[in-house]
Amino acid sequence: MTTHELKIKSEYFMDVAQCQKKAEIRYNDRNYKVGDILNLYEIDKSGNRTGRQCSVIVSHILDDAEYLRDGYVMLSIDVIY
């Protein structure tokens, strides 16, 4: 299990934090694995952190070139705090 520090745009942050958004499409430059923790830090339109953060756990990874661009994965996530 690895913990990743990632930014997330404000327009998506609340949906993740309120358990309405259950997946993230990310470039797989970090070799994500099921069980990894993603600490998601909200950023504003200027790219600055707002101070809000939530943590999620990766429950499933879709890595399929038929559905995703090369190098990208869809991470199914569950909020943990």
C-alpha positions as YAML, in Angstrom:
chain: A
units: angstrom
residues:
- id: 1
  name: MET
  ca: [0.00, 0.00, 0.00]
- id: 2
  name: THR
  ca: [1.28, 3.42, -1.00]
- id: 3
  name: THR
  ca: [-0.05, 6.86, -0.09]
- id: 4
  name: HIS
  ca: [-0.22, 9.37, -2.94]
- id: 5
  name: GLU
  ca: [-0.53, 13.14, -2.53]
- id: 6
  name: LEU
  ca: [-2.70, 14.44, -5.41]
- id: 7
  name: LYS
  ca: [-4.46, 17.63, -6.41]
- id: 8
  name: ILE
  ca: [-8.13, 17.70, -7.43]
- id: 9
  name: LYS
  ca: [-10.04, 20.59, -8.98]
- id: 10
  name: SER
  ca: [-12.69, 22.32, -6.88]
- id: 11
  name: GLU
  ca: [-15.40, 21.33, -9.35]
- id: 12
  name: TYR
  ca: [-14.83, 17.65, -8.48]
- id: 13
  name: PHE
  ca: [-13.70, 17.81, -4.85]
- id: 14
  name: MET
  ca: [-17.10, 18.06, -3.11]
- id: 15
  name: ASP
  ca: [-18.58, 15.21, -5.15]
- id: 16
  name: VAL
  ca: [-15.71, 12.97, -4.03]
- id: 17
  name: ALA
  ca: [-15.89, 14.15, -0.40]
- id: 18
  name: GLN
  ca: [-19.68, 13.54, -0.32]
- id: 19
  name: CYS
  ca: [-19.30, 10.03, -1.83]
- id: 20
  name: GLN
  ca: [-21.13, 11.00, -5.03]
- id: 21
  name: LYS
  ca: [-18.10, 10.65, -7.31]
- id: 22
  name: LYS
  ca: [-16.70, 7.13, -6.98]
- id: 23
  name: ALA
  ca: [-13.99, 7.09, -9.67]
- id: 24
  name: GLU
  ca: [-10.99, 9.07, -10.84]
- id: 25
  name: ILE
  ca: [-9.33, 8.90, -14.24]
- id: 26
  name: ARG
  ca: [-5.61, 9.42, -13.75]
- id: 27
  name: TYR
  ca: [-2.43, 9.05, -15.76]
- id: 28
  name: ASN
  ca: [-0.74, 5.98, -14.30]
- id: 29
  name: ASP
  ca: [2.67, 7.52, -13.69]
- id: 30
  name: ARG
  ca: [2.56, 6.33, -10.06]
- id: 31
  name: ASN
  ca: [1.87, 2.62, -10.63]
- id: 32
  name: TYR
  ca: [-1.40, 2.71, -8.66]
- id: 33
  name: LYS
  ca: [-2.47, -0.47, -6.85]
- id: 34
  name: VAL
  ca: [-5.68, -1.62, -5.14]
- id: 35
  name: GLY
  ca: [-5.40, -0.59, -1.49]
- id: 36
  name: ASP
  ca: [-3.42, 2.59, -2.19]
- id: 37
  name: ILE
  ca: [-4.49, 5.73, -0.34]
- id: 38
  name: LEU
  ca: [-5.03, 8.96, -2.28]
- id: 39
  name: ASN
  ca: [-4.83, 12.14, -0.23]
- id: 40
  name: LEU
  ca: [-6.76, 14.56, -2.44]
- id: 41
  name: TYR
  ca: [-6.07, 18.27, -1.99]
- id: 42
  name: GLU
  ca: [-8.60, 20.67, -3.47]
- id: 43
  name: ILE
  ca: [-7.16, 23.34, -5.77]
- id: 44
  name: ASP
  ca: [-8.82, 26.48, -7.11]
- id: 45
  name: LYS
  ca: [-8.79, 27.72, -10.71]
- id: 46
  name: SER
  ca: [-5.33, 29.23, -10.19]
- id: 47
  name: GLY
  ca: [-3.93, 25.88, -9.05]
- id: 48
  name: ASN
  ca: [-3.58, 26.93, -5.41]
- id: 49
  name: ARG
  ca: [-4.60, 24.65, -2.56]
- id: 50
  name: THR
  ca: [-7.78, 25.74, -0.80]
- id: 51
  name: GLY
  ca: [-6.99, 23.95, 2.47]
- id: 52
  name: ARG
  ca: [-9.66, 21.28, 2.01]
- id: 53
  name: GLN
  ca: [-8.57, 17.66, 1.77]
- id: 54
  name: CYS
  ca: [-10.06, 14.19, 1.82]
- id: 55
  name: SER
  ca: [-8.56, 10.71, 1.66]
- id: 56
  name: VAL
  ca: [-9.80, 7.79, -0.39]
- id: 57
  name: ILE
  ca: [-8.76, 4.19, -0.87]
- id: 58
  name: VAL
  ca: [-8.44, 2.57, -4.31]
- id: 59
  name: SER
  ca: [-10.87, -0.38, -4.48]
- id: 60
  name: HIS
  ca: [-10.52, -1.30, -8.18]
- id: 61
  name: ILE
  ca: [-8.41, -0.30, -11.18]
- id: 62
  name: LEU
  ca: [-9.60, -0.40, -14.79]
- id: 63
  name: ASP
  ca: [-6.62, -0.50, -17.15]
- id: 64
  name: ASP
  ca: [-8.10, -1.17, -20.58]
- id: 65
  name: ALA
  ca: [-6.92, 0.45, -23.81]
- id: 66
  name: GLU
  ca: [-10.32, -0.17, -25.39]
- id: 67
  name: TYR
  ca: [-11.95, 2.32, -23.01]
- id: 68
  name: LEU
  ca: [-9.12, 4.62, -21.87]
- id: 69
  name: ARG
  ca: [-6.33, 6.56, -23.52]
- id: 70
  name: ASP
  ca: [-2.93, 4.91, -23.43]
- id: 71
  name: GLY
  ca: [-1.29, 5.25, -20.01]
- id: 72
  name: TYR
  ca: [-4.50, 6.18, -18.17]
- id: 73
  name: VAL
  ca: [-6.44, 4.15, -15.60]
- id: 74
  name: MET
  ca: [-9.80, 4.53, -13.91]
- id: 75
  name: LEU
  ca: [-9.49, 4.24, -10.14]
- id: 76
  name: SER
  ca: [-12.62, 3.23, -8.24]
- id: 77
  name: ILE
  ca: [-12.44, 4.98, -4.87]
- id: 78
  name: ASP
  ca: [-14.08, 4.97, -1.45]
- id: 79
  name: VAL
  ca: [-13.76, 7.89, 1.00]
- id: 80
  name: ILE
  ca: [-12.04, 6.92, 4.23]
- id: 81
  name: TYR
  ca: [-11.83, 10.39, 5.91]
...
